[in-house]
Amino acid sequence: MSPDTTGTSRRSFLQRAGGATVATASVASLAGCGGNGGNGGDGSDGGDGSDGGDGSDGEDGSDGGDGDTTSLRYGRGAHSSTLDPQNTTSGEVAKVTNQAYEGLIAFQAGEASLTESLATDWSMDGESVTLTLREGVTFHDGSDFTADDFIATYRRFVDDDYEYHFEESSAYGPFTLGNWIESAEATGDYELSITLTQTYAPFLRNLAMFAAVVISQDAIEGDTNLGEEMVGTGPFQLETLDDANNRIRLTAYDDYWGESPNVDEVLFLTRGQNSTRAQALVEEELDIIDGLDPDSMQIIEGSDTAENRTATGINIGYMAFNLSRVEPFRDRRVRRAISYAIDTQAIVENIYSGIATQADQPIPPALFGHNDDISPYEYDPDQAQSLLEEAGYGDGFSFSLTTFQNPRGYNPAPLPTAETIRSNLSEIGIEVSIDDRQFSDYLTYTSQGRHDATLAGWYTDNADPDNFCYVLMHPQTEVPEGQDWVSWDTEGFNTSNNAAWANSEYMSAVEEAQRTTNQEDRAALYQEAAQIAHDEAPWVFIDYADEVRGVSNSVSNYTVAAIGGPYLEVVELE
């Protein structure tokens, strides 16, 4: 079929942006997916010296041009597995792609409020959305940005009737755009008209998500390998992708429509171990680092060259029961028993050492819709044992707990967390084996539903409770009558719901909240949904983590942001 960029149709869901009560936020390697936040590695990038430990990562000028080049060195735990924003749920990818790509709408740095980007004006009335686009913008390949580029981007993501539809696109496609857009039409070079399938309250916020950035139509319909190249409109463009050494070099885009970046280039450098990254920061080999745990924070705390910056996050760490795979998990009493048996308070206080608070529901405290009347499950092995006996599992059972090897922001110590869970559950006769995987393997394994239970987590994508309640706990498909779970291989199943949980009352509350435009009414519905999730316990709610970054004293104008970013174009170096 010939490409048609004047309009297309798809499915939908809701409207108006609900505000989020966010603290001064923090660089949330945004993307949510079960552990992809971007603060840890995939286990493949540490310990062998190939991650920049030889000084060849820009300190000697070999990566960063000559001595007159201003290079910002960003240290992280894992290399980007792709540069295609439509082929990932990983925050490690988003850190890079957010420098080169832009969406129609953006988040204000350090806030959850929306601001202009490639669109200069917008309105939403029920199911109708109109946007006025910015003129005079060019892509990195020199082509002009127009409304057709958004339509091509949208169609590549979700429209399987489009000749250039990307069949390997991520799970973000449906819940970001595909489920909600009935049609999108370019009514002029710089005018867009979008019709939603129904009123969908978070839609404008979805347009600001990293997965909704605009890709050049020429690149989409040409022979560009978007996994290895980036053709966006952002302040930085790709100069070097060095997969062999886990390094990426971006340079300032000379024809950027906005203010020119304050640095000439950004180097993304991988140091797999948190302590190695922290030591490199204090030794002035790196300028900004993420993925800190209490021990690595101590390294920075005692330094006179760098500091820790901590802010309230919008995230959750949890353990999900795979109801589709393990029969005992289908009994609410078993799930609640395990929630009582795991000492999440001890995990947060002793393992996470004050950089997180105990969780009790899917909606973080920084978001509207958080239910303040809910309290965490208390550590109560006796109650746990009683519930197991009532459910017919008094003698216990066994399951495998899948986790990732390197720390994430919402789980700074995955292996000690898993070991604590194993120890706690052994006290009530449940035998747990730990299946720890490199992060890339972990993501593949859990996305296929092969786990019995898994440690996971999520960073907000749009600072709306729907991003937790719908994206993580709604099956987004038909549910067999009288059943509170769905089979993993059900057509249309939302694989971000790694519990395969499907409670009809919960689903109804979330769906109504999506269609509701009044903020107070929406909040009440999400509070109802949060109570159901707490009581039904498809997860063990573990923690809400602070966002922690290590920043060199030579860095100024850096905003730690819980959503969007990192905003590296405004960073200055002394």
ZAZALUM-650527 format. One line per field, with one value per residue (C-alpha): x, y, z; residue number from 1. Coordinates in Angstrom, 1 decimal, padded with zeros to 4 digits. Layout:
<atoms>
c1: c(X;...)
c2: c(Y;...)
c3: c(Z;...)
seq: c(NUM;...)
</atoms>
This chain:
<atoms>
c1: c(000.0;001.2;002.0;-000.9;000.2;-002.9;-004.9;-005.5;-007.7;-007.0;-008.5;-008.8;-009.6;-009.5;-009.0;-007.6;-004.4;-004.8;-002.3;000.2;001.4;005.1;007.9;011.0;011.5;014.4;015.8;013.7;015.1;011.6;010.5;008.6;008.6;009.2;012.6;013.8;014.2;017.7;019.7;021.3;023.0;022.1;025.0;027.0;028.8;030.7;034.0;036.1;037.4;035.7;033.2;035.5;037.7;040.8;040.4;039.5;036.1;036.7;039.0;042.0;040.2;040.0;036.2;035.5;037.2;040.0;040.8;038.4;035.4;033.1;032.1;029.5;030.2;027.1;027.8;025.2;024.9;023.9;024.4;021.4;020.3;018.7;018.3;014.7;012.2;009.5;011.4;012.0;010.6;014.0;014.9;018.5;017.4;015.2;018.1;019.7;016.8;015.4;018.4;017.9;014.1;011.2;007.5;004.6;004.4;007.0;007.2;008.6;012.0;011.7;007.9;004.9;003.3;003.1;004.9;005.4;007.7;007.0;003.5;002.9;-000.8;-003.3;-006.9;-009.0;-012.7;-014.1;-012.9;-011.5;-007.8;-006.3;-002.7;-000.8;002.7;006.0;007.2;010.9;012.0;014.4;015.4;019.0;019.0;018.0;014.3;011.5;009.3;005.5;002.4;003.0;006.0;003.8;001.3;004.1;005.5;002.1;001.4;004.8;004.1;000.6;-001.0;-000.4;-002.1;000.8;003.4;006.1;004.5;007.2;006.2;008.7;007.4;007.3;004.3;004.2;002.4;-001.1;-001.3;000.5;-001.3;-002.9;-005.7;-006.9;-006.6;-009.5;-008.0;-005.2;-005.2;-002.9;-005.3;-002.3;001.5;001.4;-002.1;-003.1;-006.6;-006.9;-010.1;-010.1;-012.2;-013.5;-012.8;-009.4;-008.2;-004.4;-004.1;-002.2;000.2;000.7;001.9;004.7;006.0;009.3;007.6;005.6;008.5;008.4;010.6;011.4;009.0;011.8;013.8;010.8;010.0;013.6;016.4;017.4;018.2;016.5;018.0;021.4;020.6;018.5;016.7;015.0;014.7;016.3;019.2;021.8;022.4;024.2;027.9;029.1;027.4;030.2;028.5;031.8;032.8;029.3;029.7;027.5;028.6;026.1;027.0;025.1;022.8;023.8;020.3;018.3;015.2;015.6;018.4;021.7;023.0;025.5;027.9;029.4;028.8;027.4;029.2;027.1;029.5;028.8;030.3;028.4;029.0;027.5;030.7;032.9;030.6;030.7;034.5;034.8;032.6;034.6;037.9;036.4;036.2;032.4;030.2;026.7;025.9;022.8;021.9;023.2;022.7;023.4;027.0;027.9;026.2;028.7;031.6;030.2;029.2;032.8;034.0;034.9;034.5;030.8;027.5;024.5;021.2;018.0;014.4;011.0;010.4;007.3;007.9;007.2;009.1;007.2;007.0;004.4;002.7;002.2;-001.3;-001.3;001.5;001.3;-002.0;-001.6;-001.2;-004.8;-006.1;-006.2;-005.5;-002.2;-001.2;-002.2;-000.4;002.8;002.3;002.1;005.1;007.5;009.0;008.9;009.6;012.9;013.8;013.2;015.0;017.9;018.6;017.5;018.8;016.5;016.3;012.9;009.6;007.4;004.7;001.1;-000.7;000.2;-000.1;002.9;002.3;003.4;000.4;-003.2;-005.4;-003.0;-005.2;-004.0;-006.3;-004.3;-001.4;001.3;000.9;002.4;005.0;002.9;004.1;001.3;-001.4;000.4;000.5;-003.2;-004.2;-002.1;-003.8;-007.2;-006.4;-005.2;-001.5;-000.5;002.4;003.7;004.7;007.6;008.2;011.0;011.6;013.0;015.1;017.7;021.3;022.2;020.5;017.6;016.4;013.2;015.2;018.8;019.6;017.7;019.7;019.6;015.9;015.3;017.3;015.2;012.0;013.3;014.3;010.9;008.9;010.8;009.4;005.9;007.0;007.2;010.4;011.8;014.5;016.1;016.5;018.8;019.4;021.2;018.8;018.3;017.6;015.3;013.2;012.8;012.1;009.4;007.8;007.1;005.5;008.0;008.4;006.6;007.0;009.3;010.8;009.9;009.3;008.1;008.9;006.1;005.9;003.3;002.7;-000.8;-002.2;-003.4;000.2;000.4;-003.2;-003.9;-000.5;000.7;-002.5;-005.1;-005.0;-006.4;-008.1;-011.2;-011.3;-012.9;-016.1;-015.6;-011.8;-009.4;-006.5;-005.9;-003.6;-000.4;-001.0;-004.5;-004.7;-004.2;-002.9;-001.0;002.4;003.3;000.7;003.3;000.9;-001.7;-004.2;-007.7;-010.1;-013.4;-014.2;-010.7;-010.9;-014.2;-012.9;-009.8;-011.8;-014.3;-011.4;-010.0;-013.3;-013.8;-012.5;-013.2;-010.0;-011.7;-013.9;-010.9;-008.9;-011.8;-012.0;-008.2;-008.4;-011.1;-008.9;-005.9;-007.9;-009.0;-005.4;-004.2;-006.8;-006.5;-002.7;-001.6;001.7;003.7;004.1;007.7;008.8;008.6;012.1;013.7;015.6;019.3;022.0;025.7;026.7;030.1;030.8;031.7;028.1;025.5;022.0;021.2;017.6;017.0;013.6;011.2;009.7;011.2;014.8;017.5;017.6;021.2;021.0;020.8;023.6;026.7;030.3;032.8)
c2: c(000.0;003.5;005.7;008.0;010.8;012.9;010.9;007.4;005.7;003.6;002.9;005.2;006.1;009.7;013.6;016.6;016.6;016.0;018.0;016.2;017.4;016.8;017.9;019.2;016.0;014.1;012.8;009.8;007.8;007.8;004.9;002.8;-000.9;-003.5;-002.4;-000.3;002.9;003.5;003.4;000.1;-002.0;-005.1;-006.8;-006.8;-003.5;-003.8;-005.1;-005.7;-002.2;-001.8;000.7;003.6;002.8;003.2;006.9;006.8;008.1;011.8;012.8;012.6;014.2;011.1;011.0;014.6;016.5;018.9;020.8;023.7;021.4;021.6;018.0;017.0;013.4;011.6;008.3;005.6;001.9;000.5;001.2;001.9;-001.2;000.8;004.4;003.9;005.5;003.3;000.1;000.4;000.8;001.5;004.7;004.2;004.7;007.6;009.5;009.6;009.9;012.8;014.8;014.3;014.0;016.2;015.7;018.0;018.9;018.7;018.7;021.8;020.9;019.8;020.0;018.0;020.9;020.9;023.4;024.1;022.1;021.3;022.5;026.1;025.9;023.2;022.6;019.6;019.5;016.0;013.7;016.5;017.7;020.4;021.6;024.4;023.4;025.4;026.7;027.0;023.7;021.3;017.8;016.8;015.6;019.2;018.4;020.6;019.6;019.5;017.9;015.0;014.0;013.4;011.4;009.2;008.8;007.8;005.4;003.7;003.1;001.7;001.4;-002.0;-000.8;001.7;000.4;001.6;000.2;-001.0;-004.5;-004.6;-001.4;-001.5;-001.9;001.9;002.1;001.1;002.9;006.0;006.7;003.7;002.9;006.5;008.0;007.4;009.5;012.0;014.5;017.2;020.1;022.2;022.0;023.2;022.2;018.8;017.6;014.4;012.7;010.4;007.2;008.6;011.3;010.4;012.7;012.1;012.4;015.7;014.3;011.3;013.5;014.7;011.1;010.0;007.4;010.1;012.0;013.0;011.2;012.5;011.1;011.0;008.8;006.5;006.0;005.9;003.4;004.9;002.4;004.1;001.6;003.1;006.6;009.4;011.9;014.3;018.0;018.2;020.3;017.5;015.1;011.8;011.9;008.5;005.3;003.0;-000.2;-002.0;000.4;001.3;005.0;007.5;010.9;013.6;017.1;020.3;020.8;024.0;024.7;024.0;026.1;027.0;028.2;026.6;024.1;025.4;022.5;021.4;017.7;015.1;011.8;009.0;006.7;003.3;002.3;-000.8;-000.6;002.1;002.4;002.7;005.4;007.3;007.1;008.4;011.3;012.4;011.9;014.4;011.8;012.2;015.2;013.7;010.2;008.3;004.9;005.6;003.4;004.2;002.9;004.9;008.0;007.7;007.9;011.2;012.5;012.6;014.4;018.0;017.7;016.6;016.3;014.1;015.7;014.0;014.8;013.2;010.6;009.4;005.7;002.4;-000.8;-004.0;-007.8;-009.1;-012.4;-014.1;-015.3;-016.8;-019.2;-020.1;-021.5;-020.6;-016.9;-017.0;-017.2;-013.7;-015.2;-016.5;-013.1;-011.3;-013.9;-013.2;-009.5;-010.0;-012.3;-009.9;-007.2;-004.3;-001.9;-003.6;-003.7;000.1;001.0;-001.5;-002.2;001.1;003.1;006.1;006.8;005.3;005.0;002.0;001.5;000.5;001.1;001.5;005.4;007.2;009.9;012.7;012.1;013.1;010.0;008.6;007.2;008.5;006.2;003.1;001.8;-000.7;-004.4;-004.9;-007.6;-010.4;-014.0;-015.4;-013.7;-014.9;-018.5;-018.4;-017.1;-019.9;-022.6;-021.1;-021.2;-024.9;-024.1;-024.5;-026.8;-024.1;-024.4;-023.2;-020.6;-018.8;-015.1;-013.4;-010.2;-008.1;-008.0;-004.4;-001.7;000.4;003.6;002.1;-001.0;000.0;-003.5;-006.1;-009.2;-008.3;-007.6;-010.9;-012.7;-011.0;-012.1;-015.6;-015.6;-014.1;-016.6;-019.6;-018.8;-019.7;-022.7;-021.1;-022.0;-019.3;-019.8;-016.6;-016.2;-013.2;-012.1;-009.5;-006.7;-007.1;-010.8;-010.0;-007.7;-010.3;-013.1;-011.2;-009.6;-013.2;-014.1;-016.8;-015.7;-017.1;-013.8;-010.9;-007.8;-004.9;-001.2;001.8;005.5;007.8;008.6;011.4;012.2;010.9;008.1;006.4;005.7;003.3;002.1;001.4;000.7;-001.7;-003.3;-003.3;-006.3;-004.2;-007.2;-009.4;-011.2;-014.7;-014.4;-015.2;-015.0;-012.3;-013.2;-013.7;-016.0;-014.4;-015.4;-013.8;-011.6;-008.0;-008.7;-005.8;-007.4;-004.5;-006.1;-008.6;-010.0;-010.9;-009.6;-008.7;-007.5;-006.2;-003.7;-002.3;-002.1;-000.3;002.4;003.0;003.2;005.6;007.8;007.9;009.3;011.8;015.3;016.7;016.5;015.8;013.1;011.5;011.5;009.7;007.0;006.4;006.2;003.6;001.7;002.0;000.5;-002.5;-003.1;-002.9;-005.4;-007.8;-007.7;-008.8;-007.1;-006.9;-003.1;-002.5;001.2;004.6;005.8;009.2;010.2;010.5;011.9;012.6;016.0;017.5;020.9;022.1;021.6;024.4;024.8;021.1;020.2;016.9;015.9;013.1;013.2;014.0;014.9;014.8;018.4;018.5;021.3;023.9;022.5;024.7;023.6;025.8)
c3: c(000.0;-000.8;002.2;003.1;005.6;005.4;007.9;009.5;012.0;015.2;018.6;021.8;025.4;027.2;027.7;029.7;031.6;035.3;037.3;039.4;042.8;042.3;044.4;042.8;041.0;039.7;036.6;036.3;033.6;032.7;030.8;033.0;032.1;034.8;035.8;033.0;034.8;033.8;037.0;036.7;034.1;032.3;033.9;030.7;031.2;034.4;035.7;032.6;032.1;028.8;030.2;030.1;033.0;030.8;030.5;026.9;027.5;026.8;029.6;027.4;024.5;022.4;022.5;022.9;020.2;020.8;024.0;023.1;023.0;026.0;026.8;029.3;030.5;031.7;033.5;033.7;034.5;031.1;027.5;025.2;023.5;020.6;019.5;018.3;020.7;019.3;020.0;023.7;027.2;028.6;030.4;029.3;025.7;026.6;028.2;024.9;022.5;024.6;023.6;019.9;019.5;020.6;021.0;020.2;023.9;026.6;030.4;032.1;033.5;037.1;037.0;035.8;034.0;030.2;028.0;024.3;022.1;018.4;019.1;020.1;020.9;021.6;022.7;023.7;023.7;024.5;021.8;019.6;019.8;017.7;017.6;016.0;015.1;015.2;011.9;010.8;012.5;010.7;011.3;011.7;008.1;007.0;006.1;007.3;010.1;009.3;010.5;008.1;010.2;013.3;011.3;009.8;013.3;014.7;011.9;012.1;015.8;015.8;012.3;010.8;007.5;007.0;004.6;007.1;010.2;012.7;013.7;016.5;018.2;021.9;024.3;024.5;021.1;022.3;025.6;024.4;021.2;019.6;022.0;022.1;018.5;016.1;013.4;012.9;010.0;008.8;008.1;007.0;007.0;010.6;011.8;013.3;014.0;016.2;016.9;020.0;020.2;023.5;026.0;027.5;030.2;030.1;026.3;026.1;028.8;026.6;023.8;026.0;026.7;025.4;023.2;021.4;020.0;016.3;013.8;010.3;007.7;005.3;007.7;008.3;004.6;003.6;004.3;007.7;010.4;013.3;015.7;015.0;013.8;015.1;012.8;015.2;015.8;019.2;020.5;020.0;017.1;017.0;016.2;017.3;018.4;019.9;020.9;021.4;024.2;025.4;024.5;022.7;021.6;020.7;019.4;019.4;016.4;014.8;013.2;016.3;016.5;020.2;022.3;021.4;024.0;026.5;025.8;022.5;023.1;025.5;026.1;027.5;029.2;030.8;034.1;035.3;039.0;041.1;043.2;040.1;038.7;042.0;042.2;038.7;039.6;042.6;040.6;038.0;035.2;035.0;035.4;036.2;037.2;038.1;039.6;043.1;046.1;049.8;049.5;046.4;047.9;050.8;048.4;047.0;050.4;051.6;048.4;047.9;044.1;043.8;045.7;045.9;044.8;046.0;045.1;045.4;042.7;041.0;040.8;042.5;043.2;043.7;043.4;041.0;041.2;037.8;038.2;034.7;035.6;039.3;040.5;044.3;043.3;042.0;045.5;047.1;050.5;049.3;047.8;051.0;053.1;051.2;051.6;055.4;055.4;053.6;055.9;053.4;056.2;056.9;053.2;052.9;056.2;056.2;052.6;050.9;053.8;053.8;050.1;049.8;051.7;052.2;049.4;049.9;046.6;042.8;042.8;044.3;046.9;044.6;042.3;042.7;043.2;045.9;048.6;052.0;053.9;052.8;055.0;054.1;055.0;058.4;058.9;060.5;059.9;062.1;060.0;056.9;058.1;059.1;055.6;053.9;056.0;055.2;051.5;051.7;051.4;055.1;054.1;051.7;048.1;045.9;043.2;041.4;041.9;038.8;039.3;037.6;038.7;038.8;040.9;039.6;041.1;042.5;043.7;044.6;045.9;043.9;045.1;048.8;048.4;046.8;049.5;052.2;050.5;050.3;054.0;055.1;053.1;054.3;057.7;056.5;054.5;051.0;049.2;046.9;044.3;043.0;039.2;038.7;035.1;033.1;032.6;028.9;029.4;032.4;030.2;027.5;029.9;031.9;028.8;027.6;031.0;031.8;035.4;038.4;040.3;039.6;041.2;039.0;039.1;037.1;036.6;035.5;031.9;032.1;035.8;035.7;037.9;034.7;033.9;036.9;037.2;033.5;032.1;034.9;036.2;033.5;031.1;028.2;026.8;027.4;030.7;031.2;033.3;037.0;036.7;038.0;035.7;032.0;030.1;029.0;025.4;025.2;022.1;022.9;026.4;028.0;028.8;031.1;033.5;034.7;037.2;034.5;037.0;035.8;038.5;036.9;039.7;039.5;035.7;035.7;038.1;036.0;032.8;034.3;035.6;032.0;030.7;033.5;033.1;036.5;038.6;041.9;040.4;038.7;042.0;043.8;041.2;041.3;045.1;044.8;042.3;044.6;047.5;045.4;044.3;047.9;049.1;046.2;046.4;042.9;043.9;047.1;047.3;048.3;047.9;046.5;045.9;045.9;042.8;043.5;041.2;041.7;040.2;039.9;041.4;037.9;036.8;037.0;035.8;036.0;036.9;038.5;037.0;037.9;034.5;031.1;030.5;031.4;030.3;029.3;026.7;029.5;031.6;032.0;032.8;034.6)
seq: c(1;2;3;4;5;6;7;8;9;10;11;12;13;14;15;16;17;18;19;20;21;22;23;24;25;26;27;28;29;30;31;32;33;34;35;36;37;38;39;40;41;42;43;44;45;46;47;48;49;50;51;52;53;54;55;56;57;58;59;60;61;62;63;64;65;66;67;68;69;70;71;72;73;74;75;76;77;78;79;80;81;82;83;84;85;86;87;88;89;90;91;92;93;94;95;96;97;98;99;100;101;102;103;104;105;106;107;108;109;110;111;112;113;114;115;116;117;118;119;120;121;122;123;124;125;126;127;128;129;130;131;132;133;134;135;136;137;138;139;140;141;142;143;144;145;146;147;148;149;150;151;152;153;154;155;156;157;158;159;160;161;162;163;164;165;166;167;168;169;170;171;172;173;174;175;176;177;178;179;180;181;182;183;184;185;186;187;188;189;190;191;192;193;194;195;196;197;198;199;200;201;202;203;204;205;206;207;208;209;210;211;212;213;214;215;216;217;218;219;220;221;222;223;224;225;226;227;228;229;230;231;232;233;234;235;236;237;238;239;240;241;242;243;244;245;246;247;248;249;250;251;252;253;254;255;256;257;258;259;260;261;262;263;264;265;266;267;268;269;270;271;272;273;274;275;276;277;278;279;280;281;282;283;284;285;286;287;288;289;290;291;292;293;294;295;296;297;298;299;300;301;302;303;304;305;306;307;308;309;310;311;312;313;314;315;316;317;318;319;320;321;322;323;324;325;326;327;328;329;330;331;332;333;334;335;336;337;338;339;340;341;342;343;344;345;346;347;348;349;350;351;352;353;354;355;356;357;358;359;360;361;362;363;364;365;366;367;368;369;370;371;372;373;374;375;376;377;378;379;380;381;382;383;384;385;386;387;388;389;390;391;392;393;394;395;396;397;398;399;400;401;402;403;404;405;406;407;408;409;410;411;412;413;414;415;416;417;418;419;420;421;422;423;424;425;426;427;428;429;430;431;432;433;434;435;436;437;438;439;440;441;442;443;444;445;446;447;448;449;450;451;452;453;454;455;456;457;458;459;460;461;462;463;464;465;466;467;468;469;470;471;472;473;474;475;476;477;478;479;480;481;482;483;484;485;486;487;488;489;490;491;492;493;494;495;496;497;498;499;500;501;502;503;504;505;506;507;508;509;510;511;512;513;514;515;516;517;518;519;520;521;522;523;524;525;526;527;528;529;530;531;532;533;534;535;536;537;538;539;540;541;542;543;544;545;546;547;548;549;550;551;552;553;554;555;556;557;558;559;560;561;562;563;564;565;566;567;568;569;570;571;572;573;574)
</atoms>
